[in-house]
Amino acid sequence: MRKLLLFAAALIAAPAYAQSGNNLEIIHHPNYDKSVFMPFSPAIKIKSGKILWLAGGTALPVYHDHPHKREQVLQYLNNDLEAQVRRTMDGVMETLKAAGASPKDVVHVFIFRTRPRMGDIGRSSAVVNSYFAPHNHKPTTTNMAVLELGEPEQLVEIQVVAVVDN
């Protein structure tokens, strides 16, 4: 019986820690229903570390000319939301790695989309989530439609906040 109680206590406590990096604690409500799929965590508590703010990333390479060159804009900013989100997240992951961070260190993801269409929030979230799923991590997110971004062809900009030890 004691082993069963310890096992049950571990299961109850597990949601708070299961998805977090070393510096983070995932927060769930007491009535959290695990059968409901949520692509994000309701809250993440920072236990220790330093805050890492990433600049807003786009589908353009992390390092690109400013003002933007038309050929780069046409090459990278095609009219495909999922492709732009993938290229943007590739750049985000590269920047996290350069900072000594991993996807498990991400506290919040801000997703800004233009030209909203029905289903865009789900499509963009699915791509973003695919970068965190292998790490069993769901950061908090904000996914919103905005009037415009830096270029007319730009469909998405993503900003990330993480917590790191170094």
C-alpha positions, 0 to 999 in steps of 0.5 A, spaced: 500 500 500 505 504 501 508 503 494 502 505 491 501 511 495 508 513 493 507 512 486 500 516 486 504 522 489 509 521 484 504 521 478 500 527 481 507 531 482 509 529 475 506 534 471 509 540 474 516 537 473 515 532 467 516 537 461 521 542 464 528 544 463 533 544 469 531 552 471 523 551 469 517 548 473 511 547 469 505 549 472 498 546 471 491 547 475 489 542 480 483 540 475 488 539 469 485 533 465 491 530 461 486 527 456 485 534 453 491 536 448 494 542 449 499 545 445 502 549 450 503 550 458 498 554 462 504 557 466 512 556 467 515 558 473 522 560 473 526 557 479 533 559 477 538 562 471 538 568 467 533 570 462 535 570 454 531 574 450 531 572 442 530 577 437 524 576 433 526 571 427 523 571 420 524 566 415 530 570 412 536 568 414 538 570 421 544 574 418 541 578 412 542 585 409 538 591 412 534 594 408 532 587 405 534 585 398 529 584 394 532 577 391 532 575 399 525 577 400 523 573 394 527 567 395 525 566 403 518 569 404 514 565 399 506 565 400 507 559 405 505 560 412 508 553 414 514 554 410 516 560 413 514 558 420 519 552 419 525 557 417 523 561 422 524 556 427 530 553 424 533 560 426 530 560 433 533 553 434 540 556 431 540 562 436 538 558 442 544 553 441 549 559 440 547 561 447 548 554 450 540 553 450 536 548 448 528 548 446 527 545 454 529 552 456 524 556 452 519 559 457 515 563 452 514 563 444 510 569 441 508 568 434 505 574 430 502 572 423 499 577 418 494 575 413 490 571 417 486 565 414 481 560 418 486 555 421 492 559 421 493 559 428 493 551 428 498 550 422 503 555 425 502 552 432 503 545 429 509 547 426 512 551 432 510 545 437 514 540 432 520 543 435 519 542 442 515 535 442 522 531 441 524 534 448 517 533 451 516 541 452 510 545 451 512 553 453 507 558 454 505 561 447 502 567 444 499 566 437 496 573 434 494 576 428 497 583 426 496 588 421 503 587 418 510 585 419 517 588 416 515 586 409 509 585 405 511 578 403 512 576 411 507 572 414 510 570 421 515 573 426 517 569 432 520 571 438 522 567 444 524 568 451 528 562 455 532 561 461 539 559 461 544 557 467 550 560 463 
